[in-house]
């Protein structure tokens, strides 16, 4: 789990509200000072960090190697886990950080980099990812926190940030949440209908999509078919591993929800544009959030699939419209992609059963007839 340390060394106007929201989101690592530590003294769950040795904290943060060395034999400090704070301004600082991480003395190193950020942190992640010293980045914003937590895919081990608004706590929690799992089940193709032409939407993500991965798309909120990404090379067309030829403009697609209580919400394919985010889903139900780089809408011949999920005595009908082309693929129950031109009535493919009723993309408890 990535670590979020909130800088509560000083009190802001909304200080107490920020603390309460941090508790609500189970973010419990706080950097404190003499001014603020009393707010946390009677709370057992919190994990305190401090630069002040006189504060009863679990972690003490040094910024001077000589002071640390002087305190090594002092009983006052032996019950505290040491960390180190350093400003990264040069290549020499980078080398010093790596050497400090190799000593085995420090549980973590907090790094402030005001000028060069990305490249130095890439170097540090590459050097430090296999040792026991956590790499913590001091960041100024949620956007910077997101970048740091994802650099080189591995990312830093955590970030230190001073929250300004309640929404900052919410956004930080989203950054470290474990990816959600979506239940997939098999559905049988019951009918196939050709549509001479319709507006088709290709969704080009800014991420490389894997074999067995795609987007969940459906004509109704009752259910969504897993449409495979164009990761395959063919005799006539090169692969487009960032693309999902998703369906017609009226179809729903699953996107991440801002409310952590909901697994997802829906957008119409016609609503997508560059900068939006969608859920990429594997045939195992594993999900990740990817950004949309571009959307292409063109008129193409389409094909409509009617499907049915049978659970006990209950039948759930659903439908999905795809471009009628060899490069568009559904995913079978074996996890393998199958071109829509080869799909036949009676075949079984992977789908997700939806909420059945949505209002502006959010699931609601209401009777809605979709057919």
PyMOL commands that set and color helices and strands:
alter all, ss='L'
color gray80, all
select helices_A, chain A and resi 15-24+37-40+65-71+75-78+91-102+118-128+142-150+166-176+269-271
alter helices_A, ss='H'
color red, helices_A
select strands_A, chain A and resi 3-8+29-32+47-50+59-62+81-87+108-112+134-138+158-161+185-205+213-220+223-228+243-248+252-255+265-268+277-282+287-311+314-323+329-331+337-339+348-353+358-359+362-363
alter strands_A, ss='S'
color yellow, strands_A
deselect
rebuild
show_as cartoon
